[in-house]
Amino acid sequence: MNRARLERLLKDVAAGSVSPVTALESLAQFPTEDLAFAQLDHHRSLRQGHPEVVFAERKTVAQVLVICEALEAAHGGFFCTRVSDEQAAALRARFPELGESAAGRTAWLPARPVVTLEGTLLVVTAGTSDLPVAEEAATTAEAMGVRVSRLSDVGIAGIHRLLNASDTLQRADAIVVVAGMEGALPSVVGGLVAVPVIAVPTSVGYGAAFGGLAALLGMLNSCAAGVTVVNIDNGFGAAMAAVRLLAARARKGA
């Protein structure tokens, strides 16, 4: 039950077009719904502006379907991350209007009406191997109503590729930078722009990269001001941080 749907329901009750009994039935699963294996937080959309997101990894196909059906009934849509091919196929069969990103391992059913935020999020990728994490970030932000642009394969091994895209960097209102190996790209981007930069270390790299730990530590030690860091491979977390930044700016009328 998001804010818009709750407000519409209350107005319908006040106008007499919906009875109090029917309204109570609509709110029967509010604020939480017990699915035996999961407790859905239907109040989250009122607190934070978006319904609970489904982390599909390690869930069964049946569990993902039941959760998504409950979220669709309560909120008109859902968003899933780390979706397997089998889970995606089941969701596609159940929800013909499903949106998907195979690269980002995300699947979603857009709620209506879609809320669009002002501003553009730029997702910058150091290398092609970082694209799965970058696409998780990009599709998450797009599903949350953010306009997203992409700048791929501009790592510091060929820094001219990034410098040639200076206009693209300057047009962004927030930037997510995804990089593995030594994780230096966010520092470079942070030194070129005046907007918030959210760095995402990936597990891409050879042995001494330690599954992304080297990139994580490099980003945490960035000398560029305005760079914040999320966990390894956490494109979703970076996107949601950017969504909140843009939403806060919209609320203040910037």
N, C-alpha and C positions, 0 to 999 in steps of 0.2 A: 504494500500500500504506500505509494509515493505521495508527496505533498499535494500534487495536482489532483490525483484521483481521490484523495481523502477530502479535499476542499469541494470537489464536484459532488461527492456523495453527501456531504453535509448540506450543501445548497439544495440538492434534490429533496432531502428530508424536510428542510425548511419550506420548500415550495409545495410540498405535499405530493410530489411525483414519485417518491420512494417512501415506503412505510418504515417506521422505526424497526419493526421486526426484520424486514429485508436488509436494512442497514446493519443490524446486529449480526445477521448471518454472514454478511460480507466481511465483517470484522472478527469473525469467530477465531481465526488463526492469528490474530494480532495481540501482542507483539511478537510471539514466537510460535513456531509450529513444530510439534514433536513427530518426527518420522521414524522413531525407534533407533535408527542408526545415525541420525543427524537432528540437530536442533536449529531450525532456520530462523534467522534474525530478521523478521519482517519490519522491524522498527528502524533498521539501519538507513533506509532511504530517507526517512524523515530527519535523522540525525546528521547524515553525511551527504545526502543528495543522490546517492546511487544505491541500488539494492546490493545484497551480499553477492560476492563473486564466487563461482565454483572452481576450486582447485581440483581438477579431475584426476591428476596423477594418483595412482594406487587405489582409486575407487573402481568398483565394478561398473560394467555397462548399466546394469539395472539400477544401481545407486545413483548414477549420474542422471538417468532418465527420470527417476522419481523426484530428485531434487529440482531438476529443471522444470518439470511439470508443475511442481508446487510454486516455484518462483514465477512462472508464466501466469498461473492463475491469480497470484497475489499482486504482481507488478506489471504484467503485460509483456514481460521479456526476461532475459537472463544473459549472463556472460560467463564463459568457461575458459580457463587457461589449462595448459599442459594436457591437451586432449589427444588421445590416441586415435589411430585410424579406425579402430573398431568402435570406439565411442562416438566418433564423428559420423560414421555410417548410421548408427542407431539414432542419433539426434536428427540427422538429415531425413530419415524415414518418418520420424515422428513430427518434425517441424519443417514443412516444405519451404518456408521462407527463411530458413537458417542461413546466417552469414558465416563464412569460414575463412581461415587462413591456414593452409597446410604448412607453410613455412613457419608461421608463428605459433602453430599448434593451439589456435584459439577458435572458438565457435560461439555464436551469439544469436539471440533473437531480439531485434531492436524493439524497445518499448515505444508505444505511441502515446502522445506525440514525442518526437525526438527533440531533446533540448540541445541547442547548438550554442557553444561558447564562442565569444569573440577572441580573436588572436590565433596565431599559428604556432604549432609545435614542430620544430625541426628535429628529425631523428637522424643522427650522423653515425655512420658505421666505418670503423677502421678498415676492415677487410671483409671479403665475401663470406668467410667462415663465421663471422659474427652476425650474419643476417637473421638466423632463427631468433636470437634474443632481441635484435632490433625490431623484427616484425611483431614479436609479442608486445613490445612497447607501442609500436605504431598502431596496431589494430586495437589494442586496449584503449588508447586515447581516442581513436576514431569512433569506437563503440560508445564512448562516453560523451560524444558530441563535439570533439575538438577537431579542427582542421589540421591535417598533418601533411608535411612535406618530407621528403627523404633525400639524403645525400650519402651515397654509398661508396665504399672502397676508396677512402681518402686518408689512409693512415700515414704516419709520419715518414715511412720509408720513401714516400714520394710526396713530400710536403707541398710541392707546387700544385697538386690536385686540390688540396684544401684552399690554398691561397687564391686559386683561380675561381673559387666559389664564394668569394668574399661578399658579393651582393646577396646571395642566398642566406648566408650567416646573418647579415645585418637586418634582413627582413623578418627574422624569427622573433617571437615574443618569449619563447623558452626553448631550450635545446637539451635533448637527451643525446649523450655521446656514448657509444657502445664500442668497447675495445678489449682485446685480449693481449697476449704476449706481455710486453712491459707496461702496457696501459698508459702511454704518454699522451695520447690524443686529447683527452679532456683538458689537460693543462694548456695545450696549445690553443684549443678553441676558447678556453676561459680567458686567455690573454688577448683575444681578438674581439670579444663582444662585451656588451654591457648588460645582457639579460642573464637570468639564472641558467646555470649549466648543471645538469644532473648526470653524473658519470655512472656507467654500468660496466663493471669488469666482467669479462667472460672467461670461461674455462678453456678457451682456445690457447694453445701454446705447447711448446716442447716440455721435457721433463722438469726443468728448473722453474717452469711457470707454476708448478704445484697446483694444477687444476684451477687456476685463476687467482691464487693467493698473491702471486707476484704483482699482477695487475691491480688487485685490490689495494695492496700496500702502497703501490706507486700513486694511485689516485688519492688515497687518504693523505699522502704527503705532498699533494699538489701545491706548488707555490703560487698558482693563479687564484685570485680572489673570486668568490662567488661560485666555486665549484663544490657541490655536495655529492655524496657517494652512496649508492645502495649496494646490496649484497651481490655476490657473484651470480651471474645469469638472471638477475631479477629485473627483466624488462618490464614486467607488470608493475612492480613497485615504483620504478622510475616514472612510468606513464601516469600512475595515480598521483604522484607528487606534483607532476606538471599540471595535471587536471585541476588539482586543488589550488595551485598558484594562479592559474587562469581564471578559475571560478571566483577566487577571492578578489582578483582585480576587477572582474565584472560586477561583483556586488558593490564595490566602492565607486563604480562608474568611471574607472580609468579609461 
